[in-house]
Structure formats: structure tokens, C-alpha cells
């Protein structure tokens, strides 16, 4: 799996790529704190997976609060920069830099 931050991953099979949401089991589960993934969408390329993650995060930002068009554009730029930064951060560093 290609990990992007602590919330998303990209997996693959013989047919394409899948964007997965990374989750952690709660304290009441049989195995508290265990990580698992849930498929979100399927794509032909890794680039399209990354764009899908950015789109999902942008939609989430809009759903969270009211903002002007200018504020939205700035937020979208920040999200895009954050996702592409995740791709650059090394394994040891990434786990310490959880996204807001």
C-alpha cells in the first residue's frame, strides 16, 4: 500500500488502483487500536487516485464550514500541497505529522 498521511492509502490489483481510507478500531472492539482499510474509489492510475483524495478532502472542507470563494481556493491549495507533501515525507517522519 502507498500511504498518504495517516488517513489514506492506495492499493492495487491486476485491474487498477483503489483509494482506501485508513481507520483504527475503537476501544470497545476485539482488537482495540488495530488498523484496517476501507475502499473508497477505484482508478486506472495513481495520479487519478491522488486527485480523488484531494477532491474528497476539498469536499470535506466545504462541508465543515462556510467560507468565501477566495477562502475556499486558498484551502484547496493548502490541501493539494499537503497531499503532495505526504508523498515526499519519509516513513519515520510521516507518522509524526498527522494532518489537521
N, C-alpha and C positions, 0 to 999 in steps of 0.2 A: 504494500500500500504506500502511495505517496501521501505523506501527511502535510496538511496546510494548516498551521496553527494547531490548536487543541480541539477544534470543533469539526474539521472537515478532513476527508481523505479521498483519494482517487484510487480505485481498484480496476483491474482489467481481467478479461477473459478472452477467449478466441474471437468474440464478436465485437468487442468495443470496450469502452471505459464506463465506469459508474462513479458518480459523486456519492459519497457516503457521509452521513453525519455521525460523528464520534460521540458516544454517550457513555455515562458511567452509571452502574447500578446504584440504587439508593441504599440507605442503611437497613431497610427492612427486607431486602432481598436475601436469597440464599447465599449469594456471594457478594457482600457489600463492597463497593469500590471497584468492581470488575468492569473493564472497558469492553464495549461492544459497538457495532456499527449498524446503521440503518440506511439502506439505499434511498437516495433522493431522486436521482435522474440518471439517464444513460446518454452517452455521446460517442461520436466517432473519433474524436481527437482529445488529447489532454488540454489543448488550448481552449476548446469548447467547454470542457469541464471547469476550467478556471473561470471562464466568463460566466458560467452558470452559478458558480459560488459567489462571484462578485454581484451578480444580479440578485441573488437571494438575499445577500447582506444589505444591498441597497433597498430592496423592498421592505426588509425588516426595519431599517432605519426610518423609512417613511411611515410605516405603521406605528412606530413607537411614539412619535410626537409631531406636532405641527411645525412647519418651517417654511421659509420663503424659498422661491426658486433658486436664488443665489446661495442660500444656506444649504439647500439640497445638493446643488452642484459641488459645493466645497466638500460636503460629507461624502459624496460619491467618489470624489478624487481621493479623499483620505482612505476610504475603504479599498479602492483599487491599489493604492500604494501599499497598504497594509498586507493585502493578499500577495502581491508580488514580492514584498519583503520577506514573507514567510518562506517563499521559495528559495531565498538566499541564505537564511539563517541556518546555522549548523544544528545538528541533533541536540547537543547539550544545551545550547543557548535557547532553542525554540521552546522547550518545556518550561523555561523560567519566564517567558514573555507571553503570557496569556492575553488574548485580545479583550478589549472592553466589551 
